[in-house]
Amino acid sequence: MLSKLTIIITIFCVLFSVSGILGQEYGVITDEEWALEPPVDYPGANAVIIFDIGVYKLTKNTFSVTRHCRVKVFNKDAARNVTEVDIPYSKGDKFKSLKAHTYTKDGQKIEVKEYVKKKIDDTDFNSFAFPSVDNGAIIEYSYTLNIKRYWNNEWRFQKTDYTLRSNFTLDASDRFKFQVTYRGIPFSLQLPGLKQVIKESKDLPTFHLEMTNIAPASDEPFMGAKNDFIAAVSFDVIEYEGQRGKYSYLTPWDELGNNVYEYFISDFVKSKKKISTLSDSVCMGIFEPRAKCEALYNYVHQEIATDIDERNISSIFDVVKRKKGTQFQQSELLAGLLFAQGISANLVFIGTRSQTGQLDHTKRDLNQFNRLICYVQYDSTEFGLDAADQYAEFPYLPVDDLVDQGLFLDSINSKLLSFVHPERKNGTDVGSIIHIDEDGGAVCSTTVYFKGYAKSFLFKRMEDSVSTEKLIKDYLDNDIEIEYDYKMISSSIVREDELDRIRLDVVMKITDFAEDIDGTVFFSPFIIPIEKNVFIKQQRLFPIDFGYVYSNRHRIQVTLPTNMVITNKLSTIFKTFKVGSFKRQVSAADNMLMIKADYSISRAKFSPGTYRQIQEFFEILSEASQDQAAASPIAVEGDGQ
């Protein structure tokens, strides 16, 4: 996949009209479409998008979006993402010519008659479900949406289902100038066939882009935000040149930030003086800036509940009184409490890794942000805090907030801000002591330390699980997928917050740990695998996002009966890749085997171009987890005579 390419162009004219681009008459289903089967590369496809066509029309006074989509359904029970449609809109927008139909194999044309207005996460939707959908049916809808206020727009060619054809067309007055941003689109398709031609005055200059046979944007292991890689093109208006001069649409980041602060934050934080008493109370007897930050963070984190409903909360004082507030309000409260102690604490807009993805600073679009954090600076120390995240720990942001840039908000000095996160040791340390008996059974005592961000793996489970034993059994059976029949003898979980880790201890009895083949005993020492290889697909189009840099360690000691001796101790491995490194060292003495295995990844996020290396690296780790050692009985003098 190619990196994002941003170009500033003036809209050109092309040789075809909008009607020619659409090229599809509503309700006219062809024999070829009825004969469609799932794509060869995706034989299990639940549906295929036959075409998805979008036409954006922009003049000085109007902006409209026309869309026409047709889909063939193969598995009705698993195709709700296409049989149920949610069309977003804003207040003041008006739908025109909205229609939707189901076409059945026996020739029926069934109209959608029920449309429901609903709200999801503060966004309004016009929603409907196609009736009488069966396997083999074709569904179709089209509409025009007249939009009251122009906003930055994006057309996504890639969907969650296989798409045979996707067209995007922009009709706009040549008085507009645009910034065009491509993502996940081959270079050969960018700006295709654009040329200046003479056309009749009634026709608007047109930009057109088409993609065919587009693979679905499927969920894969260690995926970040789909916004970072789904094939799309966006057009952002830069300026309009009218008779009275030029008008700029490209609002600078500092002005955008100032506006956000003024309209959404300033009134709220005016009440910060009211919480000075509270801030002093929380920090009573505390003098060091870091200790004050931690105390105030813990107060908001533990005492103020997160509530998505911001009604009846108009000030910081209301948040304190009600002991609840939105994520934004919790961050604003924390900033106010810190400010009262003379600590520099500013609010920063960020886009989380899973939802909005990497910030594109060329796009002046506030939709790239979805979370507000408190950014603390004192002496030479700086770090971000998100008190609303239930499992975040001071002084670290949650994994989803670990981004490089955000919009620093201020009344007059807003700006894009790059920040560095505090270093943290992340990963797992595994220690196992295994005693193998003469019958091939074993008693295994294992300790696993979950360090740094790896602790979040257990936090919610510790809160929800009915017992420690059940939690550990779930970890062994479903996460580790332990291959042995075992009986748990004892188990415990202990938080060691001062060391930034959680300790898991389990002692288990395994019946058939070792296998005797013709007098030689074979066994795999890795009850807890070094790593499983989840990268099984031959190709990957999307970045690999582990969330954070980590390293894992194994220390294993195996003891056999005294009449046995190690005959195959496993090989030593040293592997270094650009994506990570792996080292396994093995030593043996008589009936005892000792193993040290360490691996680490070099960074948190990798491009699709490194997928083969990552796949090979994890395959080596997986295979090393399955390697078997061997032992044989000690030869006694006189045997065989």
Number of C-alpha atoms within 10 A of each C-alpha: 17 15 14 14 13 16 11 13 13 16 24 19 23 18 14 14 15 16 9 9 17 18 9 15 9 15 15 7 14 8 8 7 13 15 9 14 15 16 16 8 9 13 9 11 19 21 29 25 24 21 20 23 22 25 23 20 19 17 15 12 8 12 18 21 17 19 18 22 19 25 24 26 27 22 17 18 12 13 18 15 13 23 21 12 16 18 13 16 17 12 10 9 14 13 15 13 10 14 15 23 24 25 24 18 13 7 8 12 15 16 16 16 12 10 14 10 12 13 11 9 6 8 12 16 18 15 16 18 20 22 18 16 22 16 16 19 22 26 25 25 21 19 18 19 20 19 18 16 13 14 13 13 13 15 18 18 26 24 18 16 21 25 23 17 17 23 21 23 22 20 23 23 19 16 16 22 21 20 19 22 20 22 22 20 21 13 15 7 12 17 15 12 14 16 12 12 11 9 13 7 7 6 14 22 24 23 23 21 18 15 17 15 14 17 19 17 17 14 11 16 11 14 18 25 19 18 17 23 23 20 22 18 20 18 19 22 19 19 16 19 15 11 7 6 7 12 12 12 16 17 13 13 21 19 17 19 24 20 18 18 21 16 11 10 20 15 13 20 20 12 17 18 16 16 17 17 12 15 22 17 11 16 21 11 9 13 10 9 17 16 12 22 24 15 19 25 27 17 16 22 23 13 12 22 19 20 14 13 10 14 8 9 18 15 21 25 18 15 21 18 11 12 16 21 27 19 21 22 25 29 28 27 29 29 26 27 31 26 18 20 17 11 19 17 26 21 25 24 24 26 26 23 22 18 17 19 20 22 20 14 13 13 21 18 18 16 10 21 19 13 18 26 27 28 21 21 16 13 8 5 9 16 18 25 27 28 31 25 15 14 17 18 21 17 18 19 23 22 18 17 21 19 20 14 19 24 24 25 27 21 16 13 11 22 19 16 14 11 15 12 14 12 9 14 15 20 21 22 17 21 19 23 17 25 18 20 16 13 13 18 17 22 20 23 18 20 20 20 24 24 25 22 25 20 20 19 11 18 15 12 17 15 9 10 13 10 13 15 17 13 18 23 18 15 15 16 12 10 11 16 14 16 11 13 11 18 13 15 13 12 19 15 19 11 15 13 11 6 9 18 23 21 18 19 17 20 20 18 20 18 17 15 24 24 16 14 8 7 10 15 22 20 19 17 24 20 20 18 19 23 17 16 16 13 19 12 9 8 12 17 18 25 22 21 19 17 21 20 18 22 18 20 20 20 18 19 18 19 20 22 14 13 13 20 22 23 17 14 20 21 12 13 13 12 12 12 13 12 17 18 16 21 16 19 16 15 15 17 11 15 19 20 24 17 20 16 22 18 23 18 20 16 15 13 18 16 15 17 16 14 21 14 14 21 17 14 23 21 18 18 21 17 14 20 19 15 15 16 18 20 23 19 16 13 11 8 7 6 6 6 4
